[in-house]
Amino acid sequence: NTWRLDDVDRGLLNGIMQFNSVETVAGGSGDDTFVFNFYGMYANPIVAGGENDRDSVDVRALGVRAYEINDTSINGVLGIERIIAASGSTLTGASSGINQWSITDSNEGILSNGSSSMGFSGFSILQGSGAAEDQFIIALGASFNGQLRGGADSNLQDNTFTNINAGNAWELSAANNGTVGSTSFTNIGELNGSGTDTLTAFAQANAWNLSAPTNGTINSSELAFTGMTNLNGGAGDDDFIFDFNGAYAGTIEAGGEADEDTLNIVIRGATSQTLGQAINGVMGVEYVTVATGSTLNGIGGGTTNVWAITGENAGRVTNGTERLGFAGFSILAGTAASADQFTIDDGVSFTGQLQGGVDSDLQQNTFTNNTEGNTWVLSAANDGDVGLTSFTNIGVVNGSGTDTLEAFDQSNDWMLNSTAGGTINVSELTFSGMQNIVGGSEDDRFVFDFVDVYTGMVDGGGEDAGDSVDVSSRGAILHTLGGATINGTSVQGIEELIAAEGSTLRGVSSGTNAWVIDAANEGIGQCIRKSKCR
């Protein structure tokens, strides 16, 4: 039956029977709907009677009102299982137990709590109460234009909101508040999307722990979420931590930042990442932490990667407008045609490999280590090791000023052009800040191309025929056979001295000086080969 109540004692039943001066009406055994068509209550209480499904009351004519699941009378109607209210009205759940709000159509659904239930339609606010848990569900094809409010006194993690419609955009306005489509929500501790949804964080510093390809938490379980394919950070600093060994289902955009957005993918094990590209599906982070053994690739194409190592296997790389802080990588690598500039700060170290771009002009690939007292050992023309760091394809190495450089085991031509710097093999490798230099196991030739004294020791190392020092650019010098210095520079392991015309080679002051002159102004004195001396 459908009852249209036009005043306190009159109305229309089922659209055909008009009644007047009837102060008491009652529903039958089927489903009765009582529609108030006036602003007020009927003369006497109305008993809805039995029902097949639900007896309903339509109170839209009363305007915006507030109702509760436990109301025994709705505008004087008893035994109602469904309320049709005016837009803007509020329906409040029970204050204990679990309120299950099932939205099955447009602003329409059923509220259940234990053995109690109430259908509803037209409400704009669904309100939790007291310490009860509130579980809101929007069914497939349904919608809710209004507010879903979890009970503020409950553990917010027990207040959940599920929307199984695909492709929703959830936007947080506070830790547990936000909107999705035309629905706003407050005091919600868990959001459940469809598996194709996007979640955008509140504009604050947020810590995201990702536990599955579409699931995770924000700020130590302050908010849990599932079914979110895409994630967007807020305007503050967002930290994304992967707690599962896999990639996220969709895309993660870190968003804006106060200082820097960070990413931790240590759980993934050794990975390879590239500057300027998504890292494990995450875009826009300014700092990434990875597992040992991982590789970070720079940008190629004729650009310059500037690598600054400021902590233990940690630092920052920049290339134009691209920048990325990093920690944990074991390999920092240039790419095709890139210029790579590596710098290690004083007091820190890098355990791993620094690889300059292989297709570039190697003189554009530089490596500077500002820690004092290092020993650089070359294993090839542009490769080698310094401490725990190996390097390849490097054309310029810069020490601290107190370092030692040991050459590759081949014949090497050293051109010394400053007190602690020079080149090897016609600029194949340029060096600076090397207090001591040591030749390889074959013949090394050290040519002084400046007029000052080399800072530390020039050591010839091993040899096939003889290691030599050429100071012919220095003008006439005086050298004593067997002396520990040559024109003020400390030397050892040198078998040949090449000097300018006018120079003097003096024998020792005691014993026998054996001089063998076997070519024009060349020969051997005391078994040490000299040339162009008189």
Secondary structure, DSSP 8 states (H G I E B T S, - for coil): -EEEE-SSS-EEETTTEEE-S----B--SS--EEEE-SSS--SS-EE----SS--EEE-GGG-S-EEETT-SEETTEES-SEEE--TT-EEE--SSSEEEEEEEEBTEEEEEETTEEEEEES-SEEE--TT-EEEEEE-TT-B--EEEE--TTS-GGG-EEEE-STT-EEEEEETTEEEETTEEEES-SEEEEEEEEEEE--SS-EEEEEEETTEEEETTTTEEEEEEEEEE--SS-EEEEE-SSS--SS-EE----SS--EEE-GGG-S-EEETTS-BTTEES-SEEE--TT-EEE---SS-EEEEEEEETTEEEEEETTEEEEEES-SEEE--TT-EEEEEE-TT----EEEE--TTS-GGG-EEEE-STT-EEEEEETTEEEETTEEEES-SEEEEEEEEEEE--SS-EEEEEEETTEEEETTTTEEEEEEEEEE--SS-EEEEE-SSS--SSEEE--S-SS--EEE-GGG-S-EEETT-SEETTEEEES--EEE--TT-EEE--SSS---EEEEETTEEEETTEEEES--
